[in-house]
Amino acid sequence: MIGLNEFKIIKDSLPLGVSLLAVSKGHQKDSIRQLYAYGQLDFGESRLQEAIPKKNDLNDLKHIRWHFVGTLQKNKVRGVVKEFDFIHSVDSVPLLERISRISKEEQKKPNIFLQVKFRDDPKKGGFLKQDLLESWPKIISLNNINLIGLMAIPPISLNSYQRKDLFFECRKFANHLGLQECSMGMSNDWKEAIEAGATWIRLGSLLFGKRQTI
Ligand SMILES: *Cc1c(COP(=O)(O)O)cnc(C)c1O
């Protein structure tokens, strides 16, 4: 777990307009409490079943905001809409339509990032650029969602230069679509992501240490 001074150094290094998401999946609620005490308000989880008990335990932390960053299965949409303020990982139109419909029923309006797959990666989901462009009229017609940006995860095989290229491509595509936010950059590439125009970096192990399984 990171100390207060190291945390401050990271925070102070972030340019204006770049927000820090602390990805707490695989970490205990006490670590979340600790980081909250440092002033961190945004936390990310990738599994609903893991997030719910943590959230319940931490509901005294009044200003905390929860972000869903994991693969979203359609049977989990209602739970995720109820429990999370931001969803970083929407990767299909049917999923987005479902989020829109359920958000209306639940009287919610989640902040949405569309995950885009800029390179082939059998391990990861995401829209292909072309498909996203073709679906764009449909996407922007949906209600009860607040579409704020794109999210990208580079394949692990890329080196630091190739990652930065991908991040630049994500920034450019978001600009083209008129979206402000780019959720990109993790513990091993957040500096490259910021140079390319990230507005949300998602840090897990750099803040919390090695992940445990919960
Ligand atoms: C786990 C995870 C992170 C954090 O990864 P680290 O390498 O530990 O910083 C960021 N984004 C997503 C989508 C994740 O699943």
The ligand as a MOL file (V3000), in Angstrom:
LIG
                    3D

  0  0  0     0  0            999 V3000
M  V30 BEGIN CTAB
M  V30 COUNTS 15 15 0 0 0
M  V30 BEGIN ATOM
M  V30 1 C -7.1000 -4.0420 -12.9220 0
M  V30 2 C -7.3930 -2.9390 -13.8470 0
M  V30 3 C -6.6640 -1.7350 -13.7970 0
M  V30 4 C -5.4820 -1.5140 -12.8520 0
M  V30 5 O -4.4090 -2.2390 -13.2810 0
M  V30 6 P -2.9360 -2.0220 -12.6370 0
M  V30 7 O -2.0280 -2.5330 -13.6730 0
M  V30 8 O -2.9070 -2.7950 -11.3730 0
M  V30 9 O -2.7690 -0.5600 -12.4260 0
M  V30 10 C -7.0210 -0.7380 -14.6700 0
M  V30 11 N -8.0350 -0.8800 -15.5530 0
M  V30 12 C -8.7570 -2.0030 -15.6270 0
M  V30 13 C -9.8470 -2.0980 -16.6210 0
M  V30 14 C -8.4610 -3.0710 -14.7790 0
M  V30 15 O -9.1780 -4.1980 -14.8860 0
M  V30 END ATOM
M  V30 BEGIN BOND
M  V30 1 1 1 2
M  V30 2 1 2 3
M  V30 3 2 2 14
M  V30 4 1 3 4
M  V30 5 2 3 10
M  V30 6 1 4 5
M  V30 7 1 5 6
M  V30 8 2 6 7
M  V30 9 1 6 8
M  V30 10 1 6 9
M  V30 11 1 10 11
M  V30 12 2 11 12
M  V30 13 1 12 13
M  V30 14 1 12 14
M  V30 15 1 14 15
M  V30 END BOND
M  V30 END CTAB
M  END
